[in-house]
Amino acid sequence: MDNLQIDATKFTPQIFFDVTSQVLEIRGKSYPENTAEFYEPVFEWIKRYLVEIGNIPFTVNIQLDYFNSSSSKVLMDLFDLLDNKAREMSEVTINWYYDEEDDIFLEHGEEFQEDLDFVDFNLIEFKS
């Protein structure tokens, strides 16, 4: 399976999944005009990938500067998909990066973390 790569725009994040290292990176801003349309091919790719890998551990790194409410729903859908994969005995790690001065992004991460049962969800502070 080939890597997944979507370049960032003014309104959408960079998305890169390196199948060799088993790491998905989502970085930047996420407020596309049509969130479902933007993320649909990403979800399709991830669903195919999850079927192909079996129980190989993988990591998701998320470092967003901004996201709107429809992107929040898409993120929760992604996390639910990954939580279901982790329930199948796959090791799934989600790293939620937030700026040390941005309490709102910390709170968003905490809310996502509370809703998940099986993934290893880490809140990682950084200095900008």
Secondary structure, DSSP 4 states (H G I P E B T S, - for coil): -PPEEE---SSS-EEEEETTTTEEEEEEEE--SSHHHHHHHHHHHHHHHHHHHTT--EEEEEEEEEE-HHHHHHHHHHHHHHHHHHHTT--EEEEEEEETT-HHHHHHHHHHHHT-SSSEEEEEEE--
